[in-house]
């Protein structure tokens, strides 16, 4: 079940990247996030992500989502807040 949640997060990161949605913070403008945005989603999902990487992806997604003016209408992101 945990792996499934990570897959959803990676999918959202790739989707937001393809749509041109990126958080503005310098901590997100790194080679790691560039790699996630450009690498094949199948390759990323097949690799083992460390807990630190998942936390960084969570922070990236939260920053992206908080930038959205219609934040209250995003009802499919509850899994991001479950641990």
SELUM-102742 format. One record per residue: x, y, z of N, C-alpha, C in turn. Coordinates in steps of 0.2 Angstrom, whole numbers, plus 5000, padded with zeros to 4 digits. Layout:
N
XYZXYZXYZ;...
***
This chain:
83
500449945000500050005000500450065000;501050065004501450125004501750144997;501950084994502250094987501750134982;501150114983500550144979500550214980;500550244986500550314988501150344984;501750314985502350344982502250354974;501950304971501850304964501350364962;500850374966500350434965500750494965;501150504970501550564971502050584965;502350524963502750534957502350554951;501750524950501350534945501150614945;500950634951500750704951501350754950;501950734952502550774951502650784943;502650724940502750724933502150764929;501550754931500950794928501050864929;501250894935501350964936501950984932;502450944932503050964928502850974921;502450934918502250934911501850994910;501451014915500951074914501351134915;501951134917502351194919502251224926;502051184930501851204937502451184941;502851224944503451214948503351264954;503551234960503651284966504251334965;504151394968504651444966505351444971;505251404976505851404981506551374978;507051404980507751384977507851304979;507551284985507751214987507451164982;506951184977506651144972506951144966;507451194965507851204958508451164959;508451104959509051064960509051014954;509650974954509750924949509250864950;509150854957508750804958507950814956;507750874956507050884954507050884946;507550914943507650914936507650844933;507950794937507950724935507250694935;506950714941506250684942505750714936;505850774934505450804929505550774922;506150754921506350734914506450664913;506550624918506650554918505950514917;505950464913505350424912505050404919;504350414919503950394925504050314927;504150274922504250204923504850194926;505350224924506050214927506050244934;505750294936505750324942505350274947;504750254945504350214949504750144951;505150124946505450054947506050064952;506350124953506850134957506650144964;507050124969506850124976507050194978;506450234981506550304984506750294991;507150334993507350345000506850385004;506750375010506250415014506450495013;507050515013507250585012506950605005;507050565000506750584994505950594994;505650544997504950554997504750615001;505050635006504950695010505050755006;505550755002505650814997505150814992;504950754989504350754984503750784987;503550764994503050784997503050864998;503650895000503650965000503550994993;503850974988503750994981503051004980;502650944981501950944979501550994983;501750994990501351044994501451114992;502051134990502151194987501751214981;501751164976501351174970500651174971;500351134976499651134977499451204980;499851224985499751284989499651344984;500051344979500051404974499351404970;498951354970498351354966497851394969;497551434965496951484967496351444969;496251384966495651344968495851284972;496251294977496451244981495951204985;495451234987494851204990494451154986;494551164979494151114974494551054973;495251054975495650994974495450934979;495050894977494750844982495150774981;495650764977495950704976496650704979;496850754983497450754986497550734993;497050704996497050685003497550635005;497750595000498250545001498950575003;499050645001499650675002499750685010;499150695013499250715020499150655025;499150595022499050535026499750505027;499950485033500650455034500550385036;
***
